């Protein structure tokens, strides 16, 4: 899905903009209904709660499944580290059960790296207090030093 978005022509982008503009009206109405359906006295909704509910309502199950499958097979490949990170973050929200902890997130990120980068990154992740942001920065620095 995300790879497809990168190669859109101008007319396709205009179509996406038009669709998002139209969805804005629908989403505002839907949000008001959603807010009214919540129990009285409920704590304020978190953004993540709203977006999860919104995505469940408006995004077809098939699309979510396709994005989850794309995430599961995501590899660093010919992308640079930053592009891989953007794809990883964008697709990971469709398969969150795979990433219950920070360690799982780092492990999955490392698994998708190029074979030559995996050993270095895995060793670093095991030997330090590595979170996802630090791992991306480490891999970016490693890539920059190789260039």
N, C-alpha and C positions, 0 to 999 in steps of 0.2 A: 504494500500500500504506500509506504513512505517513498520507496524507490520510484514509484510511478509518479508521485507528486513532483519529483525533481525534474522530470522530462516533459512536463506539460507545456503545451503551446500557449500563446497569449490568449486565444479565444477560450481555451479550456480554463485558464485562470480567471477570466472574466465570468465564466459560468459558475465557478466555485464561489467567487465574490458575490454574485447575484443570489446563489443558494444560501450563503451564510447570512446575507442581508434579510432574506425572507425568513430564515430560521430564527433570526433575532426576534421578530414579532411573535412567532410561535413559542419560542423559549420563554419570553417574558410572561405570556399568558399561562404557559405550563407551570412556570415558577410560582406564580400567584396561586394557582390551584394546589400545587404541591405544598406550599406554605400553609394554606388553609386546612389541608388534610392532616397536618401534623397535630399531635395531641396538644391541648392547651397546657401551658406551663412547661412545655419541652424546652430544654436548653437551646440556645441559638445554634442553628445548623452550621457545621463546619463546611468549608468550601469543598473538601474532599467528599463529604457525604452527599452534597448537592451534585457534584460532577459524576459520582458513581451512579446515582439514581437517574440523572439526566442521560448518561450514556446507555444505561440499561433500557431506558424508555425509547430513545431515538436511534440507537445504533443496532442494526440487525445482528442477530446471533451469528449468522454466517460470516459477517464481516469481522466480528470480534474473534471468532474461531480462526479465521484466516490470518489475522494479525498475530494471534497467539502462536500459531504454527510458524509464522515468519520469524517471530522472536526466538522460538526454540531452535531454529536452524540458523540464526544470525551469526555470521562470521565477520571478522575484521577484514579479511580479503584484501581488495585493492584500495579500500578506504584508508584515509589517514586516521589517527586515533580520535581526533575531534569528531569526524564524521561518524565513526563507529559509535562513539559515546552518544551522539545525538540520536542515531537510530536505536541504540540500546534503550535509552530513556523513553523515547517515543513509543516503542513497541512493548516495553516491559509492563506498562500499565494494563495490557491485555492478558497478561499471564502472571499476575501477582502471587498466586499460590506457589510459584516456583521460587520466589524470593522472600521467604518469611523473615529472614534476618539479614543483617549487614554482611555477615560472612557469606551467606548464600548469594547475595548480590555480587560481591567481589569475586567469588568462585565462578559464577556464571559469566561475568565479564572476562575474566582471565581465560576461561575455556574457549571463548570465541576469538581470542587473539590469534595472530599468525603463529605458526609452529615455532619459529625462531624466537618470538617474544614471550611465549608461554613460560619457559623455564625460568627466565629472569624475573618475570612478574610473579609467578607462583612462589618462588623462593622469597621474594620480598614480602609477599602477603603473609607467608608463614612465619617469617622472622621479625615481624614488627606489628604494631597496632595499626593495621591498615583498614581504612574505611573506603567506601566507593570513590569519594571525591579525591582522596589521596592516591588511590590506584590510577585513576584517570590522569592525574597530574604526573605521576611517576611514569606511566606509559608515554605520555606526551613528551616528557623530558628525554626519555630513552629514544624515542623516535627522532626528536630534534638532534640529539647527539650523533645518531647514525647518519643523518643527512649531512 
